[in-house]
Amino acid sequence: MNIKLYTKQSSNLFAENRLLKFVVVILTIGVVWSMVSANRALKYQRTIILPPKVDHRIEISGNAVNDDYLKMYTRYILELLLNYTPKTVQFNFNDLLSLVSPELYQELQSNLFKIVDNVEKLRITSVFYPSNIIIDQEKKYITIRGRRKQFSHFAKIEESERNYYLRYEITNGRFFLTNIQEQEIIDENTDESNDH
């Protein structure tokens, strides 16, 4: 056996082994750097949505959204809740329930079923015209003022100014309705004119 040949082969093996270890270390560093970069990119990721119906930019970043996103959902919720006919009321309310938080779901569902029964029996049509939307993102609170009109068999049964108060939460960029309240605004000028 030639000692020089043996040493040359073993030194080649050691050199090859060192090269493979170096490549493994470089690949490990690359994978770790890639994971850190991907994690950082996901953390600062923003989604900008501009569907055909919307004329403003809608931004979602984790659990933070802009006011235009909230106004779009507010209008959508009010449209489902307050703009209906006997034929569309069930469909609207089912869509609305998909936006409701689990804590509010049971209570709102039973209230909406009662409304559906009345709307279908009395053939009620409802429409709401929002005039003002105020958003408080810190308190996760939205105030909407507008005029609501209801008709039964083409006769007007109600027309009044109303305030609606919505509470919401954003979870992973998704809007959830957590509470909704309604308040009729009594016009004092109308009452005085009716007294005379």
TIRO-2110 file (N, C-alpha, C; in Angstrom, 1 decimal):
// TIRO-2110
0.8, -1.2, 0.0, N, 1, A
0.0, 0.0, 0.0, CA, 1, A
0.9, 1.2, 0.0, C, 1, A
0.5, 2.2, -0.9, N, 2, A
1.3, 3.4, -1.0, CA, 2, A
0.8, 4.4, 0.0, C, 2, A
1.7, 4.8, 0.9, N, 3, A
1.4, 5.7, 2.0, CA, 3, A
1.0, 7.1, 1.4, C, 3, A
1.7, 7.5, 0.4, N, 4, A
1.4, 8.9, -0.2, CA, 4, A
0.0, 8.9, -0.8, C, 4, A
-0.3, 7.8, -1.5, N, 5, A
-1.7, 7.7, -2.1, CA, 5, A
-2.7, 7.7, -1.0, C, 5, A
-2.5, 7.0, 0.0, N, 6, A
-3.5, 6.9, 1.1, CA, 6, A
-3.7, 8.3, 1.8, C, 6, A
-2.5, 9.0, 2.0, N, 7, A
-2.6, 10.4, 2.7, CA, 7, A
-3.3, 11.3, 1.7, C, 7, A
-3.0, 11.2, 0.4, N, 8, A
-3.6, 12.1, -0.5, CA, 8, A
-5.2, 11.9, -0.6, C, 8, A
-5.6, 10.6, -0.6, N, 9, A
-7.0, 10.3, -0.6, CA, 9, A
-7.7, 10.8, 0.7, C, 9, A
-7.0, 10.5, 1.9, N, 10, A
-7.6, 11.0, 3.1, CA, 10, A
-7.7, 12.5, 3.3, C, 10, A
-6.7, 13.2, 2.8, N, 11, A
-6.7, 14.6, 2.8, CA, 11, A
-7.8, 15.2, 1.9, C, 11, A
-8.0, 14.5, 0.7, N, 12, A
-9.1, 14.9, -0.2, CA, 12, A
-10.4, 14.7, 0.5, C, 12, A
-10.6, 13.6, 1.2, N, 13, A
-11.8, 13.3, 1.9, CA, 13, A
-12.0, 14.4, 3.0, C, 13, A
-11.0, 14.7, 3.8, N, 14, A
-11.1, 15.8, 4.8, CA, 14, A
-11.5, 17.1, 4.2, C, 14, A
-10.9, 17.4, 3.0, N, 15, A
-11.2, 18.7, 2.3, CA, 15, A
-12.6, 18.7, 1.8, C, 15, A
-13.0, 17.5, 1.3, N, 16, A
-14.4, 17.4, 0.8, CA, 16, A
-15.4, 17.5, 2.0, C, 16, A
-15.0, 16.9, 3.1, N, 17, A
-15.9, 17.0, 4.3, CA, 17, A
-16.0, 18.4, 4.8, C, 17, A
-14.9, 19.1, 4.8, N, 18, A
-14.9, 20.6, 5.3, CA, 18, A
-15.7, 21.4, 4.3, C, 18, A
-15.6, 21.1, 3.0, N, 19, A
-16.5, 21.8, 2.0, CA, 19, A
-17.9, 21.6, 2.3, C, 19, A
-18.3, 20.3, 2.5, N, 20, A
-19.7, 20.0, 2.7, CA, 20, A
-20.2, 20.6, 4.0, C, 20, A
-19.4, 20.7, 5.1, N, 21, A
-19.8, 21.3, 6.3, CA, 21, A
-20.0, 22.8, 6.1, C, 21, A
-19.1, 23.4, 5.3, N, 22, A
-19.2, 24.9, 5.0, CA, 22, A
-20.5, 25.1, 4.2, C, 22, A
-20.9, 24.3, 3.2, N, 23, A
-22.1, 24.4, 2.5, CA, 23, A
-23.3, 24.3, 3.4, C, 23, A
-23.3, 23.3, 4.3, N, 24, A
-24.4, 23.1, 5.2, CA, 24, A
-24.6, 24.3, 6.1, C, 24, A
-23.5, 24.9, 6.6, N, 25, A
-23.6, 26.1, 7.4, CA, 25, A
-24.1, 27.3, 6.6, C, 25, A
-23.7, 27.5, 5.4, N, 26, A
-24.2, 28.6, 4.5, CA, 26, A
-25.7, 28.4, 4.3, C, 26, A
-26.1, 27.1, 4.0, N, 27, A
-27.5, 26.9, 3.7, CA, 27, A
-28.3, 27.1, 5.0, C, 27, A
-27.8, 26.7, 6.1, N, 28, A
-28.6, 27.0, 7.4, CA, 28, A
-28.7, 28.5, 7.6, C, 28, A
-27.7, 29.2, 7.4, N, 29, A
-27.8, 30.7, 7.6, CA, 29, A
-28.8, 31.3, 6.6, C, 29, A
-28.7, 30.8, 5.4, N, 30, A
-29.7, 31.2, 4.4, CA, 30, A
-31.1, 30.9, 4.7, C, 30, A
-31.4, 29.7, 5.2, N, 31, A
-32.8, 29.4, 5.6, CA, 31, A
-33.2, 30.2, 6.8, C, 31, A
-32.4, 30.4, 7.8, N, 32, A
-32.7, 31.2, 8.9, CA, 32, A
-33.0, 32.7, 8.5, C, 32, A
-32.1, 33.2, 7.6, N, 33, A
-32.4, 34.6, 7.2, CA, 33, A
-33.7, 34.7, 6.4, C, 33, A
-34.0, 33.7, 5.6, N, 34, A
-35.2, 33.6, 4.8, CA, 34, A
-36.4, 33.6, 5.7, C, 34, A
-36.3, 32.8, 6.8, N, 35, A
-37.5, 32.7, 7.7, CA, 35, A
-37.7, 34.1, 8.4, C, 35, A
-36.6, 34.7, 8.8, N, 36, A
-36.7, 36.0, 9.5, CA, 36, A
-37.3, 37.0, 8.6, C, 36, A
-36.8, 37.0, 7.3, N, 37, A
-37.3, 38.0, 6.3, CA, 37, A
-38.8, 37.8, 6.0, C, 37, A
-39.2, 36.5, 5.9, N, 38, A
-40.6, 36.2, 5.6, CA, 38, A
-41.5, 36.6, 6.8, C, 38, A
-41.0, 36.3, 8.0, N, 39, A
-41.8, 36.7, 9.2, CA, 39, A
-42.0, 38.2, 9.3, C, 39, A
-40.9, 39.0, 9.0, N, 40, A
-40.9, 40.4, 9.0, CA, 40, A
-41.9, 40.9, 7.9, C, 40, A
-41.8, 40.3, 6.8, N, 41, A
-42.7, 40.7, 5.7, CA, 41, A
-44.2, 40.5, 6.0, C, 41, A
-44.5, 39.4, 6.6, N, 42, A
-45.9, 39.1, 7.0, CA, 42, A
-46.3, 40.1, 8.1, C, 42, A
-45.4, 40.5, 9.0, N, 43, A
-45.8, 41.4, 10.1, CA, 43, A
-46.2, 42.8, 9.5, C, 43, A
-45.5, 43.2, 8.5, N, 44, A
-45.8, 44.5, 7.9, CA, 44, A
-46.6, 44.5, 6.6, C, 44, A
-47.2, 43.3, 6.4, N, 45, A
-48.0, 43.2, 5.1, CA, 45, A
-49.2, 44.0, 5.2, C, 45, A
-49.6, 44.7, 4.1, N, 46, A
-50.8, 45.4, 4.0, CA, 46, A
-51.6, 45.0, 2.8, C, 46, A
-52.9, 44.9, 2.9, N, 47, A
-53.7, 44.5, 1.8, CA, 47, A
-54.5, 45.8, 1.4, C, 47, A
-54.4, 46.2, 0.1, N, 48, A
-55.1, 47.3, -0.4, CA, 48, A
-56.1, 46.8, -1.4, C, 48, A
-57.4, 47.1, -1.1, N, 49, A
-58.5, 46.5, -1.9, CA, 49, A
-59.2, 47.7, -2.6, C, 49, A
-59.4, 47.6, -3.9, N, 50, A
-60.2, 48.6, -4.6, CA, 50, A
-61.2, 47.9, -5.5, C, 50, A
-62.3, 47.4, -5.0, N, 51, A
-63.3, 46.7, -5.8, CA, 51, A
-64.0, 47.8, -6.7, C, 51, A
-64.7, 47.4, -7.7, N, 52, A
-65.4, 48.3, -8.6, CA, 52, A
-66.4, 49.3, -7.9, C, 52, A
-67.1, 48.8, -6.8, N, 53, A
-68.1, 49.7, -6.2, CA, 53, A
-67.4, 50.7, -5.3, C, 53, A
-66.2, 50.6, -4.9, N, 54, A
-65.6, 51.5, -3.9, CA, 54, A
-64.7, 52.5, -4.6, C, 54, A
-64.9, 53.7, -4.2, N, 55, A
-64.1, 54.8, -4.9, CA, 55, A
-62.9, 55.3, -4.0, C, 55, A
-62.7, 54.6, -2.9, N, 56, A
-61.6, 55.0, -2.0, CA, 56, A
-60.7, 53.8, -1.7, C, 56, A
-59.5, 54.0, -1.3, N, 57, A
-58.6, 52.9, -1.0, CA, 57, A
-59.0, 52.3, 0.3, C, 57, A
-59.0, 51.0, 0.4, N, 58, A
-59.3, 50.3, 1.6, CA, 58, A
-58.0, 49.6, 2.0, C, 58, A
-57.6, 49.9, 3.3, N, 59, A
-56.3, 49.3, 3.8, CA, 59, A
-56.6, 48.5, 5.0, C, 59, A
-56.0, 47.3, 5.0, N, 60, A
-56.1, 46.3, 6.1, CA, 60, A
-54.6, 45.9, 6.4, C, 60, A
-54.3, 46.1, 7.7, N, 61, A
-53.0, 45.7, 8.1, CA, 61, A
-53.1, 45.0, 9.5, C, 61, A
-53.2, 43.7, 9.5, N, 62, A
-53.4, 42.9, 10.7, CA, 62, A
-54.8, 43.2, 11.2, C, 62, A
-54.9, 43.9, 12.4, N, 63, A
-56.2, 44.2, 13.0, CA, 63, A
-56.4, 45.7, 12.9, C, 63, A
-55.7, 46.4, 12.1, N, 64, A
-55.9, 47.8, 11.8, CA, 64, A
-56.4, 48.0, 10.4, C, 64, A
-57.5, 48.9, 10.3, N, 65, A
-58.1, 49.2, 9.1, CA, 65, A
-58.3, 50.7, 9.0, C, 65, A
-58.5, 51.2, 7.8, N, 66, A
-58.7, 52.7, 7.6, CA, 66, A
-60.2, 53.0, 7.7, C, 66, A
-60.5, 54.3, 7.8, N, 67, A
-61.9, 54.7, 7.9, CA, 67, A
-62.8, 54.3, 6.7, C, 67, A
-62.2, 54.3, 5.5, N, 68, A
-63.0, 54.0, 4.4, CA, 68, A
-63.5, 52.6, 4.4, C, 68, A
-62.7, 51.7, 4.9, N, 69, A
-63.1, 50.3, 5.1, CA, 69, A
-64.3, 50.2, 6.0, C, 69, A
-64.2, 50.9, 7.2, N, 70, A
-65.3, 50.9, 8.1, CA, 70, A
-66.5, 51.5, 7.6, C, 70, A
-66.4, 52.6, 6.8, N, 71, A
-67.6, 53.2, 6.2, CA, 71, A
-68.2, 52.3, 5.2, C, 71, A
-67.4, 51.5, 4.4, N, 72, A
-68.0, 50.6, 3.5, CA, 72, A
-68.8, 49.5, 4.2, C, 72, A
-68.2, 49.0, 5.3, N, 73, A
-68.9, 47.9, 6.0, CA, 73, A
-70.2, 48.5, 6.7, C, 73, A
-70.1, 49.7, 7.2, N, 74, A
-71.2, 50.3, 7.9, CA, 74, A
-72.4, 50.5, 6.9, C, 74, A
-72.1, 51.0, 5.7, N, 75, A
-73.1, 51.1, 4.7, CA, 75, A
-73.7, 49.8, 4.3, C, 75, A
-72.8, 48.8, 4.2, N, 76, A
-73.3, 47.4, 3.8, CA, 76, A
-74.2, 46.8, 4.9, C, 76, A
-73.8, 47.0, 6.2, N, 77, A
-74.6, 46.5, 7.3, CA, 77, A
-76.0, 47.2, 7.3, C, 77, A
-76.0, 48.5, 7.1, N, 78, A
-77.3, 49.3, 7.2, CA, 78, A
-78.1, 48.9, 6.0, C, 78, A
-77.5, 48.6, 4.8, N, 79, A
-78.3, 48.2, 3.7, CA, 79, A
-79.0, 46.9, 3.9, C, 79, A
-78.2, 45.9, 4.5, N, 80, A
-78.8, 44.6, 4.8, CA, 80, A
-79.9, 44.7, 5.9, C, 80, A
-79.7, 45.5, 6.9, N, 81, A
-80.6, 45.6, 8.0, CA, 81, A
-81.8, 46.4, 7.8, C, 81, A
-81.7, 47.5, 7.0, N, 82, A
-82.7, 48.5, 6.9, CA, 82, A
-83.4, 48.7, 5.5, C, 82, A
-82.7, 48.1, 4.5, N, 83, A
-83.3, 48.3, 3.1, CA, 83, A
-83.8, 46.9, 2.7, C, 83, A
-85.1, 46.7, 2.7, N, 84, A
-85.6, 45.3, 2.4, CA, 84, A
-87.0, 45.4, 1.9, C, 84, A
-87.4, 44.3, 1.3, N, 85, A
-88.8, 44.1, 0.9, CA, 85, A
-89.2, 42.8, 1.5, C, 85, A
-90.5, 42.4, 1.4, N, 86, A
-90.8, 41.1, 1.9, CA, 86, A
-90.1, 39.9, 1.2, C, 86, A
-89.7, 40.1, 0.0, N, 87, A
-89.0, 39.1, -0.7, CA, 87, A
-87.5, 39.0, -0.4, C, 87, A
-86.9, 40.1, 0.0, N, 88, A
-85.5, 40.2, 0.2, CA, 88, A
-85.1, 40.1, 1.7, C, 88, A
-86.0, 40.3, 2.6, N, 89, A
-85.7, 40.4, 4.0, CA, 89, A
-84.9, 39.2, 4.6, C, 89, A
-85.4, 38.0, 4.2, N, 90, A
-84.7, 36.8, 4.8, CA, 90, A
-83.3, 36.7, 4.2, C, 90, A
-83.1, 37.0, 3.0, N, 91, A
-81.8, 36.9, 2.4, CA, 91, A
-80.8, 38.0, 3.0, C, 91, A
-81.4, 39.2, 3.1, N, 92, A
-80.6, 40.3, 3.7, CA, 92, A
-80.1, 39.9, 5.1, C, 92, A
-81.0, 39.4, 5.9, N, 93, A
-80.7, 39.1, 7.3, CA, 93, A
-79.8, 38.0, 7.5, C, 93, A
-79.9, 37.0, 6.6, N, 94, A
-78.9, 35.9, 6.6, CA, 94, A
-77.5, 36.4, 6.3, C, 94, A
-77.4, 37.3, 5.3, N, 95, A
-76.1, 37.9, 5.0, CA, 95, A
-75.6, 38.7, 6.2, C, 95, A
-76.5, 39.4, 6.8, N, 96, A
-76.0, 40.2, 8.0, CA, 96, A
-75.5, 39.4, 9.1, C, 96, A
-76.1, 38.2, 9.4, N, 97, A
-75.7, 37.3, 10.4, CA, 97, A
-74.3, 36.8, 10.2, C, 97, A
-73.8, 36.8, 8.9, N, 98, A
-72.5, 36.3, 8.7, CA, 98, A
-71.4, 37.3, 9.1, C, 98, A
-71.8, 38.5, 9.4, N, 99, A
-70.9, 39.6, 9.9, CA, 99, A
-70.9, 39.8, 11.4, C, 99, A
-71.8, 39.0, 12.1, N, 100, A
-72.0, 39.2, 13.5, CA, 100, A
-71.0, 38.4, 14.3, C, 100, A
-70.6, 39.0, 15.4, N, 101, A
-69.7, 38.2, 16.3, CA, 101, A
-70.5, 37.1, 17.0, C, 101, A
-69.8, 36.0, 17.4, N, 102, A
-70.5, 34.9, 18.1, CA, 102, A
-71.2, 35.3, 19.3, C, 102, A
-70.8, 36.3, 20.0, N, 103, A
-71.4, 36.7, 21.3, CA, 103, A
-72.8, 37.3, 21.0, C, 103, A
-73.0, 38.0, 19.9, N, 104, A
-74.2, 38.7, 19.5, CA, 104, A
-75.1, 37.9, 18.7, C, 104, A
-74.6, 36.8, 18.1, N, 105, A
-75.3, 36.0, 17.1, CA, 105, A
-76.7, 35.6, 17.5, C, 105, A
-76.8, 34.9, 18.6, N, 106, A
-78.1, 34.3, 19.0, CA, 106, A
-79.1, 35.3, 19.3, C, 106, A
-78.7, 36.4, 20.0, N, 107, A
-79.7, 37.4, 20.3, CA, 107, A
-80.2, 38.1, 19.1, C, 107, A
-79.3, 38.5, 18.2, N, 108, A
-79.7, 39.2, 17.0, CA, 108, A
-80.5, 38.3, 16.0, C, 108, A
-80.1, 37.0, 16.0, N, 109, A
-80.8, 36.1, 15.1, CA, 109, A
-82.3, 36.0, 15.5, C, 109, A
-82.6, 35.9, 16.8, N, 110, A
-84.0, 35.8, 17.3, CA, 110, A
-84.7, 37.1, 17.0, C, 110, A
-84.1, 38.2, 17.2, N, 111, A
-84.7, 39.5, 16.9, CA, 111, A
-85.0, 39.7, 15.4, C, 111, A
-84.1, 39.2, 14.6, N, 112, A
-84.3, 39.4, 13.1, CA, 112, A
-85.4, 38.4, 12.6, C, 112, A
-85.5, 37.2, 13.2, N, 113, A
-86.6, 36.3, 12.8, CA, 113, A
-87.9, 36.9, 13.1, C, 113, A
-88.1, 37.6, 14.3, N, 114, A
-89.3, 38.3, 14.6, CA, 114, A
-89.6, 39.4, 13.5, C, 114, A
-88.6, 40.1, 13.2, N, 115, A
-88.8, 41.2, 12.1, CA, 115, A
-89.2, 40.5, 10.8, C, 115, A
-88.6, 39.4, 10.5, N, 116, A
-89.0, 38.8, 9.2, CA, 116, A
-90.4, 38.4, 9.2, C, 116, A
-90.9, 37.8, 10.3, N, 117, A
-92.3, 37.4, 10.4, CA, 117, A
-93.2, 38.6, 10.2, C, 117, A
-92.9, 39.7, 10.8, N, 118, A
-93.8, 40.9, 10.7, CA, 118, A
-93.7, 41.5, 9.3, C, 118, A
-92.5, 41.5, 8.7, N, 119, A
-92.4, 42.1, 7.4, CA, 119, A
-93.1, 41.3, 6.4, C, 119, A
-93.1, 39.9, 6.5, N, 120, A
-93.8, 39.1, 5.5, CA, 120, A
-95.3, 39.1, 5.7, C, 120, A
-95.7, 39.2, 7.0, N, 121, A
-97.2, 39.2, 7.2, CA, 121, A
-97.8, 40.6, 6.8, C, 121, A
-97.1, 41.7, 7.1, N, 122, A
-97.7, 43.0, 6.9, CA, 122, A
-97.2, 43.6, 5.5, C, 122, A
-96.4, 42.8, 4.8, N, 123, A
-95.9, 43.3, 3.5, CA, 123, A
-95.2, 44.6, 3.6, C, 123, A
-94.2, 44.7, 4.5, N, 124, A
-93.5, 46.0, 4.8, CA, 124, A
-92.3, 46.1, 3.9, C, 124, A
-92.1, 47.3, 3.4, N, 125, A
-90.9, 47.7, 2.7, CA, 125, A
-90.2, 48.8, 3.5, C, 125, A
-88.9, 48.7, 3.6, N, 126, A
-88.1, 49.6, 4.4, CA, 126, A
-86.9, 50.2, 3.6, C, 126, A
-86.6, 51.4, 3.8, N, 127, A
-85.5, 52.1, 3.2, CA, 127, A
-84.9, 53.0, 4.2, C, 127, A
-83.5, 53.1, 4.1, N, 128, A
-82.8, 54.0, 5.1, CA, 128, A
-81.8, 54.8, 4.2, C, 128, A
-81.8, 56.2, 4.5, N, 129, A
-80.9, 57.1, 3.8, CA, 129, A
-79.9, 57.7, 4.9, C, 129, A
-78.7, 57.1, 4.9, N, 130, A
-77.8, 57.7, 5.9, CA, 130, A
-77.3, 59.1, 5.5, C, 130, A
-77.2, 60.0, 6.5, N, 131, A
-76.7, 61.3, 6.2, CA, 131, A
-75.4, 61.6, 6.9, C, 131, A
-75.0, 60.9, 7.9, N, 132, A
-73.8, 61.2, 8.6, CA, 132, A
-73.3, 59.9, 9.2, C, 132, A
-72.0, 59.6, 9.0, N, 133, A
-71.3, 58.5, 9.7, CA, 133, A
-70.1, 59.0, 10.4, C, 133, A
-70.1, 58.7, 11.7, N, 134, A
-69.0, 59.2, 12.6, CA, 134, A
-68.3, 57.9, 13.1, C, 134, A
-67.0, 57.8, 12.9, N, 135, A
-66.2, 56.6, 13.3, CA, 135, A
-65.3, 57.0, 14.5, C, 135, A
-65.3, 56.2, 15.5, N, 136, A
-64.3, 56.3, 16.6, CA, 136, A
-63.5, 55.0, 16.7, C, 136, A
-62.3, 55.0, 16.0, N, 137, A
-61.6, 53.8, 16.0, CA, 137, A
-61.0, 53.3, 17.3, C, 137, A
-60.7, 54.3, 18.2, N, 138, A
-60.2, 54.0, 19.5, CA, 138, A
-61.2, 53.1, 20.3, C, 138, A
-62.4, 53.6, 20.3, N, 139, A
-63.5, 52.9, 21.1, CA, 139, A
-64.2, 51.8, 20.2, C, 139, A
-63.8, 51.7, 18.9, N, 140, A
-64.4, 50.8, 18.0, CA, 140, A
-66.0, 51.0, 18.0, C, 140, A
-66.3, 52.2, 17.7, N, 141, A
-67.7, 52.7, 17.8, CA, 141, A
-68.1, 53.5, 16.6, C, 141, A
-69.2, 53.2, 16.0, N, 142, A
-69.7, 54.0, 14.8, CA, 142, A
-71.1, 54.5, 15.0, C, 142, A
-71.3, 55.8, 14.8, N, 143, A
-72.6, 56.5, 14.9, CA, 143, A
-73.1, 56.8, 13.5, C, 143, A
-74.3, 56.4, 13.2, N, 144, A
-74.9, 56.8, 11.9, CA, 144, A
-76.2, 57.5, 12.1, C, 144, A
-76.4, 58.6, 11.4, N, 145, A
-77.6, 59.3, 11.5, CA, 145, A
-78.2, 59.3, 10.1, C, 145, A
-79.6, 59.1, 10.0, N, 146, A
-80.2, 59.1, 8.7, CA, 146, A
-81.7, 59.1, 8.9, C, 146, A
-82.4, 59.0, 7.7, N, 147, A
-83.9, 59.0, 7.7, CA, 147, A
-84.3, 57.6, 7.2, C, 147, A
-85.3, 57.1, 8.0, N, 148, A
-85.8, 55.8, 7.7, CA, 148, A
-87.3, 55.9, 7.3, C, 148, A
-87.6, 55.2, 6.2, N, 149, A
-89.0, 55.2, 5.7, CA, 149, A
-89.5, 53.8, 5.6, C, 149, A
-90.7, 53.5, 6.0, N, 150, A
-91.3, 52.2, 5.9, CA, 150, A
-92.7, 52.3, 5.2, C, 150, A
-93.0, 51.4, 4.4, N, 151, A
-94.2, 51.3, 3.7, CA, 151, A
-94.9, 49.9, 3.8, C, 151, A
-96.2, 49.9, 3.8, N, 152, A
-97.0, 48.7, 3.9, CA, 152, A
-98.1, 48.8, 2.8, C, 152, A
-98.0, 47.9, 1.9, N, 153, A
-99.0, 47.9, 0.7, CA, 153, A
-99.0, 49.3, 0.1, C, 153, A
-97.8, 49.9, -0.2, N, 154, A
-97.6, 51.2, -0.8, CA, 154, A
-98.0, 52.4, 0.0, C, 154, A
-98.5, 52.2, 1.2, N, 155, A
-98.8, 53.3, 2.1, CA, 155, A
-97.7, 53.5, 3.1, C, 155, A
-97.3, 54.8, 3.3, N, 156, A
-96.2, 55.1, 4.2, CA, 156, A
-96.7, 54.9, 5.6, C, 156, A
-96.0, 54.1, 6.4, N, 157, A
-96.4, 53.8, 7.8, CA, 157, A
-95.5, 54.5, 8.8, C, 157, A
-94.3, 54.9, 8.3, N, 158, A
-93.3, 55.5, 9.2, CA, 158, A
-92.3, 56.3, 8.4, C, 158, A
-91.9, 57.5, 8.9, N, 159, A
-90.8, 58.2, 8.4, CA, 159, A
-90.2, 59.0, 9.5, C, 159, A
-89.0, 58.7, 9.8, N, 160, A
-88.4, 59.4, 11.0, CA, 160, A
-86.8, 59.4, 10.9, C, 160, A
-86.3, 60.4, 11.6, N, 161, A
-84.8, 60.5, 11.7, CA, 161, A
-84.4, 59.5, 12.8, C, 161, A
-83.3, 58.8, 12.5, N, 162, A
-82.8, 57.8, 13.5, CA, 162, A
-81.3, 57.9, 13.6, C, 162, A
-80.9, 57.5, 14.8, N, 163, A
-79.4, 57.2, 15.0, CA, 163, A
-79.2, 55.7, 15.2, C, 163, A
-78.2, 55.2, 14.6, N, 164, A
-77.8, 53.8, 14.8, CA, 164, A
-76.4, 53.8, 15.4, C, 164, A
-76.2, 53.0, 16.4, N, 165, A
-74.9, 52.9, 17.0, CA, 165, A
-74.3, 51.5, 16.8, C, 165, A
-73.2, 51.4, 16.2, N, 166, A
-72.6, 50.0, 15.9, CA, 166, A
-71.3, 49.9, 16.7, C, 166, A
-71.1, 48.8, 17.3, N, 167, A
-69.8, 48.4, 17.9, CA, 167, A
-69.2, 47.3, 17.0, C, 167, A
-67.9, 47.3, 16.9, N, 168, A
-67.3, 46.3, 16.0, CA, 168, A
-66.0, 45.9, 16.5, C, 168, A
-65.4, 44.8, 16.0, N, 169, A
-64.0, 44.4, 16.2, CA, 169, A
-63.5, 43.9, 14.9, C, 169, A
-62.2, 44.1, 14.7, N, 170, A
-61.5, 43.6, 13.6, CA, 170, A
-60.6, 42.5, 14.0, C, 170, A
-60.8, 41.3, 13.4, N, 171, A
-60.0, 40.1, 13.8, CA, 171, A
-59.3, 39.6, 12.5, C, 171, A
-58.0, 39.7, 12.4, N, 172, A
-57.3, 39.3, 11.2, CA, 172, A
-57.8, 39.9, 10.0, C, 172, A
-58.1, 41.2, 10.1, N, 173, A
-58.6, 42.0, 8.9, CA, 173, A
-60.1, 41.8, 8.6, C, 173, A
-60.8, 41.0, 9.4, N, 174, A
-62.2, 40.7, 9.2, CA, 174, A
-63.0, 41.5, 10.1, C, 174, A
-64.1, 42.1, 9.6, N, 175, A
-65.0, 43.0, 10.3, CA, 175, A
-66.0, 42.1, 11.0, C, 175, A
-66.3, 42.3, 12.3, N, 176, A
-67.3, 41.6, 13.1, CA, 176, A
-68.2, 42.7, 13.8, C, 176, A
-69.5, 42.6, 13.6, N, 177, A
-70.4, 43.5, 14.3, CA, 177, A
-70.6, 42.9, 15.7, C, 177, A
-70.3, 43.7, 16.8, N, 178, A
-70.5, 43.2, 18.2, CA, 178, A
-71.7, 43.7, 18.9, C, 178, A
-72.3, 44.8, 18.4, N, 179, A
-73.5, 45.4, 19.0, CA, 179, A
-74.1, 46.4, 18.0, C, 179, A
-75.4, 46.5, 18.1, N, 180, A
-76.1, 47.5, 17.3, CA, 180, A
-77.3, 48.0, 18.1, C, 180, A
-77.5, 49.3, 18.1, N, 181, A
-78.6, 49.9, 18.8, CA, 181, A
-79.2, 51.0, 17.9, C, 181, A
-80.5, 51.2, 18.1, N, 182, A
-81.3, 52.1, 17.3, CA, 182, A
-81.9, 53.2, 18.3, C, 182, A
-81.9, 54.4, 17.8, N, 183, A
-82.6, 55.5, 18.6, CA, 183, A
-83.3, 56.4, 17.7, C, 183, A
-84.6, 56.6, 17.9, N, 184, A
-85.4, 57.5, 17.1, CA, 184, A
-85.2, 58.9, 17.6, C, 184, A
-85.0, 59.8, 16.7, N, 185, A
-84.8, 61.2, 17.0, CA, 185, A
-86.1, 61.9, 16.9, C, 185, A
-86.5, 62.5, 18.0, N, 186, A
-87.8, 63.2, 18.1, CA, 186, A
-87.5, 64.7, 17.6, C, 186, A
-88.2, 65.1, 16.6, N, 187, A
-88.0, 66.4, 16.0, CA, 187, A
-89.0, 67.4, 16.8, C, 187, A
-88.4, 68.2, 17.7, N, 188, A
-89.2, 69.1, 18.5, CA, 188, A
-90.0, 70.1, 17.7, C, 188, A
-89.5, 70.5, 16.6, N, 189, A
-90.2, 71.5, 15.7, CA, 189, A
-91.5, 70.8, 15.2, C, 189, A
-91.4, 69.5, 14.9, N, 190, A
-92.6, 68.9, 14.4, CA, 190, A
-93.7, 68.8, 15.5, C, 190, A
-93.2, 68.5, 16.8, N, 191, A
-94.2, 68.4, 17.9, CA, 191, A
-94.9, 69.7, 18.1, C, 191, A
-94.1, 70.8, 18.0, N, 192, A
-94.7, 72.1, 18.3, CA, 192, A
-95.7, 72.5, 17.2, C, 192, A
-95.4, 72.2, 16.0, N, 193, A
-96.3, 72.5, 14.9, CA, 193, A
-97.6, 71.6, 15.0, C, 193, A
-97.5, 70.4, 15.5, N, 194, A
-98.7, 69.6, 15.6, CA, 194, A
-99.5, 70.1, 16.8, C, 194, A
-99.0, 70.7, 17.8, N, 195, A
-99.8, 71.2, 18.9, CA, 195, A
-100.6, 72.4, 18.5, C, 195, A
-100.2, 73.2, 17.5, N, 196, A
-101.0, 74.4, 17.2, CA, 196, A
-102.1, 74.1, 16.3, C, 196, A
END
